[in-house]
């Protein structure tokens, strides 16, 4: 007799709905299943009932099998989420059941009804922020802060170019940069994107699809160049970035999708440098410091995640396609549970 129940239900294992990847490949490998075991909290961990999950470009790289991180198959994708604390593991004292939180580095994947996460990558979500906004916090804001402050050591008065500023990380850089007293220049590829960049902290915005935009940036700095570039697509822009730097300037590479030939003499001429930024290598103390800085931004009101599109869990494949192939980024993409 077919009861409609899975074997997991018969043996008493609690199960949930989640997106699963059974083989690496294109967006079509993402499929929703309803018999995934609900993960349990280990020492120092939390179980979160997920209300929204952030979709980030890195999720697509991991899914395709081209990223250095290759989780054992099958797996549930996703790093970022927001929701409510459902269960608490040993040695966790700073959260209680029912707390509204946002998180990054979900241990069991965030594209599901529940996920596990280390307590040190979990943070309180203020009541004035929606769960969709909370899901847009993790990778975008922690990467932006890591680039500008922890690696770039930006200081008030510096001029920073956010090369590709209308996406999630770019807008976070604009907001954080403005709060730090930087002169923020952003680029985008559409009129809507330029408007969004200016509304989120940039002093100036230029269309990187228009001929001559690099000269306009140089003119805006009175030919001095910028102190820092936060680069979202290094395989396209790195050579140009090096030409835009001031003496001792630096490029912080946040995103890259291929290879590029550069002229090393550009580094020598002004003693500039290129640094890679990888959130994966953040220490527990760096998570704590960044979380405190972002909390202050929420309290002061300048930190406001921009959510462009919200998809249902079953539309995860379309979300992955759109975040890579859309003609102009306009904030963050989120899955709603």
C-alpha positions in Angstrom: 0.0 0.0 0.0 1.3 3.5 -0.9 0.9 5.8 2.0 2.7 8.8 0.4 5.3 8.8 3.1 9.0 8.5 2.6 11.2 6.0 4.4 12.7 8.8 6.5 9.2 9.7 7.9 8.6 6.1 8.8 11.8 5.9 10.8 11.1 9.2 12.7 13.6 11.4 10.9 12.3 14.9 10.5 12.6 16.1 6.9 12.3 19.3 5.0 12.1 20.8 1.5 15.3 22.0 0.0 17.1 22.6 -3.3 19.6 19.8 -4.0 22.5 19.5 -6.5 23.1 15.9 -7.5 25.7 16.7 -10.2 27.8 19.8 -11.1 26.6 21.7 -14.1 24.3 24.4 -15.3 21.3 26.0 -13.5 19.2 23.0 -14.6 20.9 20.7 -12.0 19.1 22.6 -9.3 16.0 20.7 -8.1 13.7 20.8 -5.1 13.2 17.7 -3.0 11.0 17.2 0.0 12.8 14.4 1.9 16.0 16.1 3.0 16.8 15.5 6.7 16.6 18.5 8.9 20.1 19.2 10.1 21.0 19.2 13.8 23.1 21.7 15.8 26.5 20.6 16.8 28.7 22.3 19.4 28.8 26.0 18.8 26.1 25.9 16.2 22.5 26.9 15.6 19.6 25.5 13.6 17.8 28.3 11.8 14.3 28.1 10.3 15.0 29.9 7.1 12.6 32.6 5.9 14.8 33.9 3.0 18.1 32.8 1.3 20.5 35.1 -0.5 21.6 34.1 -4.0 25.2 35.1 -4.8 27.4 34.7 -7.8 29.7 32.3 -5.9 26.7 29.9 -5.5 26.7 29.5 -9.2 30.4 28.9 -9.5 30.2 26.2 -6.9 27.2 24.6 -8.6 29.0 24.6 -11.9 32.0 22.8 -10.4 34.5 25.5 -11.4 35.1 26.9 -7.9 37.9 25.6 -5.7 35.2 24.6 -3.1 33.5 21.4 -4.3 31.1 20.0 -1.7 30.3 16.3 -1.7 27.3 15.4 -3.8 24.4 15.7 -3.3 24.4 19.1 -1.5 22.1 22.0 -0.7 23.5 25.3 -2.2 23.7 28.7 -0.5 25.7 30.5 2.1 23.4 33.4 3.2 20.1 33.4 4.9 17.8 35.0 7.4 15.2 33.5 9.7 14.5 32.5 13.2 16.6 30.5 15.7 15.0 27.0 15.9 17.6 25.1 18.0 20.8 25.9 19.9 23.9 23.7 20.2 26.2 23.4 23.2 28.4 26.4 24.2 26.1 29.0 22.5 24.9 31.6 25.0 24.3 34.7 22.9 21.2 33.5 21.1 17.8 32.1 22.2 15.1 30.3 20.4 12.9 32.6 18.4 15.6 35.3 17.8 15.4 37.0 14.3 18.9 36.6 12.7 20.8 36.8 9.5 23.8 34.6 8.7 26.5 33.7 6.3 28.5 30.5 5.7 25.5 28.2 6.3 27.1 24.8 7.0 24.3 22.7 5.5 23.3 25.1 2.7 20.8 27.9 2.9 18.4 27.0 0.1 16.2 24.9 2.4 13.6 25.3 5.1 16.3 24.8 7.8 20.0 25.2 8.0 22.9 24.9 10.5 25.4 27.6 11.0 28.2 28.5 13.4 27.1 31.0 16.0 30.0 33.4 15.1 28.7 33.9 11.6 25.2 34.6 12.8 23.9 38.1 13.8 20.8 39.7 15.2 18.4 41.1 12.6 16.7 44.3 13.7 12.9 44.4 13.5 13.0 47.3 11.0 14.7 45.0 8.5 12.8 42.4 6.5 13.9 38.8 6.1 14.6 39.5 2.4 17.0 42.3 3.4 18.6 40.1 6.0 19.3 37.4 3.4 21.1 40.1 1.4 23.5 40.9 4.2 26.1 38.1 4.4 28.4 37.9 1.5 27.7 41.3 0.0 28.3 43.4 3.2 31.0 41.2 4.8 32.9 41.1 1.5 32.6 44.9 1.0 33.9 45.6 4.6 36.7 43.1 4.1 37.8 44.8 0.9 37.5 48.4 2.0 38.6 48.2 5.6 40.3 44.9 6.6 42.3 44.5 3.4 42.3 48.0 1.8 42.6 49.9 5.1 40.7 52.8 3.6 40.8 56.1 5.5 38.7 59.3 5.4 39.5 61.4 2.4 40.5 58.5 0.2 39.0 58.2 -3.3 37.6 54.7 -4.1 36.3 53.5 -7.4 33.7 50.7 -7.2 34.0 49.1 -10.6 30.6 47.5 -11.0 28.7 49.2 -8.2 25.1 48.3 -8.9 25.2 44.7 -7.6 24.9 43.5 -4.1 28.6 43.8 -3.1 28.9 47.1 -5.1 26.0 48.8 -3.4 27.3 47.6 0.0 30.7 49.2 -0.9 29.0 52.4 -1.7 27.1 52.6 1.5 30.1 51.6 3.7 32.5 53.8 1.7 30.3 56.9 2.2 30.0 56.1 5.9 33.8 56.0 6.2 34.3 59.5 4.7 35.6 58.2 1.4 34.9 59.9 -2.0 33.0 57.2 -3.7 32.9 56.8 -7.5 30.7 54.0 -8.9 30.1 52.5 -12.3 27.0 50.7 -13.7 25.8 49.6 -17.1 22.3 51.0 -17.2 20.6 54.3 -16.4 18.7 52.6 -13.6 21.9 51.2 -12.2 23.5 54.6 -12.2 20.6 56.0 -10.3 20.7 53.2 -7.8 24.5 53.7 -7.2 24.0 57.5 -6.6 21.1 56.8 -4.2 23.2 54.4 -2.1 26.2 56.6 -1.3 28.3 57.2 -4.4 29.3 60.8 -5.0 29.7 60.2 -8.8 28.5 57.5 -11.2 29.6 56.6 -14.7 28.3 54.1 -17.3 31.1 51.5 -17.9 29.4 50.6 -21.2 30.0 54.1 -22.7 33.2 54.9 -24.6 35.4 57.3 -22.7 34.1 56.6 -19.2 37.7 56.0 -17.9 38.7 59.5 -19.0 35.7 60.9 -17.2 36.8 59.2 -14.0 40.4 60.6 -14.5 38.9 64.1 -15.0 36.8 63.8 -11.9 40.0 63.1 -9.9 41.8 66.0 -11.6 44.1 63.4 -13.3 45.4 62.3 -9.9 43.7 58.9 -10.1 42.0 57.0 -7.3 43.5 55.5 -4.1 41.6 52.3 -4.4 39.6 50.2 -6.9 37.1 47.5 -5.7 36.9 45.3 -8.8 34.0 43.0 -9.5 35.1 41.7 -12.9 38.9 41.6 -12.9 39.2 39.6 -16.1 37.7 42.5 -18.0 38.8 45.6 -16.1 42.1 44.9 -14.3 44.4 46.5 -16.9 42.2 49.7 -16.9 42.1 49.7 -13.1 45.9 49.9 -13.0 45.9 52.9 -15.2 43.4 54.7 -12.9 45.4 54.3 -9.7 47.1 57.1 -7.8 50.6 56.6 -6.4 50.6 53.7 -3.9 47.1 52.9 -4.9 45.6 49.4 -4.8 43.1 47.2 -6.6 41.0 44.9 -4.4 39.8 42.0 -6.6 36.4 40.8 -5.4 35.2 39.1 -8.6 36.7 37.4 -11.6 35.4 35.1 -14.3 38.5 34.4 -16.5 42.0 35.5 -17.4 43.5 38.8 -18.5 46.9 40.1 -19.7 48.2 43.1 -17.8 51.2 45.4 -18.1 53.3 44.9 -14.9 55.1 48.1 -15.5 51.9 49.9 -14.5 52.4 48.5 -11.0 56.0 49.6 -10.9 55.5 53.2 -12.2 53.4 54.3 -9.2 54.3 51.4 -6.8 50.7 50.2 -6.9 49.4 46.7 -5.9 46.7 44.2 -6.5 45.1 42.2 -3.7 42.7 39.4 -3.8 39.7 39.4 -1.4 38.2 36.1 -0.3 35.6 36.1 2.5 36.2 32.4 2.9 39.4 33.1 4.8 37.8 35.4 7.4 38.8 34.6 11.0 36.3 34.4 13.9 37.6 37.8 15.1 37.1 39.4 11.7 33.5 38.1 11.6 32.9 39.7 15.0 34.5 43.0 14.1 32.6 43.3 10.8 29.3 42.3 12.4 29.7 45.0 15.0 30.5 47.6 12.3 27.4 46.6 10.3 25.2 46.6 13.4 26.3 50.3 13.9 25.3 51.0 10.3 21.9 49.5 10.8 21.4 51.6 14.0 22.6 54.8 12.2 20.3 54.1 9.3 22.8 54.2 6.4 23.0 50.4 5.9 20.0 49.4 3.8 20.3 46.3 1.6 18.7 46.6 -1.8 16.7 43.6 -2.9 16.0 43.6 -6.7 14.2 40.3 -7.2 12.6 37.7 -4.9 12.0 34.1 -6.2 10.3 31.1 -4.8 12.5 28.1 -3.9 11.4 26.2 -6.9 12.7 29.0 -9.1 16.3 28.7 -7.9 17.5 27.7 -11.4 16.1 30.9 -12.9 17.6 33.0 -10.1 21.0 31.4 -10.8 20.6 32.2 -14.5 19.6 35.8 -13.9 22.3 36.7 -11.5 25.0 35.8 -14.1 23.3 36.6 -17.3 21.2 39.8 -16.5 22.3 42.8 -18.5 22.5 45.2 -15.5 22.7 44.3 -11.8 20.3 46.2 -9.6 21.0 44.9 -6.1 20.5 41.5 -4.5 18.5 38.4 -5.5 16.7 36.4 -2.8 14.8 33.1 -2.5 11.7 33.3 -0.4 10.7 30.3 1.7 
